[in-house]
Amino acid sequence: LMLWNSNYVEKASHGWTRTTLQAAVSKDGGTSWSTPKALEVDREYQWAYPGLLWKDGYALIHYYRGPAFAGGREMVLARVPVDWFYSTEGSENVTRF
């Protein structure tokens, strides 16, 4: 599993470049990757520094969220069913704490 911010704006501040938060899966050790899925898409926020733990059929993904144009940060824990990475459903079924 790879998690990354897919937006790139040349010479932009970090707040502009840390949206959206994407995920993709490789079944062959990183030679090829699945179509990326958006875990977070709200461009009013930035999403960064994800970490991951696998537990009982779920990916527990933590990352910080902060307003893209103001101060303040908070940690988010997303509980993502493993099947979500292989499905076509959106992130509305991902549980966030």
ABEGO torsion letter per residue (X at the ends): XBBBBABBBBGBBAAAAAOBBBBBBBAAGGABBBBBBBABABAABBBBGBBBBBBGGBBBBBBBBBBAABBEBBBBBBBBBAAAAABABBAAABBBX
